[in-house]
Amino acid sequence: MKLVITSQGFAMTSLVAPRFGRAKYFFVVNTDTGAARPVDNKVNLNAIQGAGIQSGRKVIELGAQAVITGYMGPKAFATLQAGGVSVYTCTEGTVADAIEQFKAGNLDTIESATVEGHWT
């Protein structure tokens, strides 16, 4: 499965980013092979508006089947839902921790946005 984790940095030891649309990086992980790579999200990090929607589109383009993030707004959630991407919540720990929690089935799936739009 191809999984994307929002990250504050470009290493597996980086903390999970709490904000989906404005995460600094997306960590793309193949849970079958263990291959992982960071993808810069700077263009959306600095967007004046629409960061959640654009980040959602980017995740879909990356071919992700699931996302792990801290919090997600309604437009980003709708974009991912339309793309058939499942969303899991993880509000603390590293990218590596989030992957292990996902594999162990310890992360909750979210069924709707977890914050209002334009969260600051």
Secondary structure, DSSP 8 states (H G I E B T S, - for coil): -EEEEEESSSSTTSBB-SBSTT-SEEEEEETTT--EEEEE-HHHHT-SS-HHHHHHHHHHHTT-SEEEESB--HHHHHHHHHTT-EEEE--SSBHHHHHHHHHTT-SEE-SS-SS-SS--
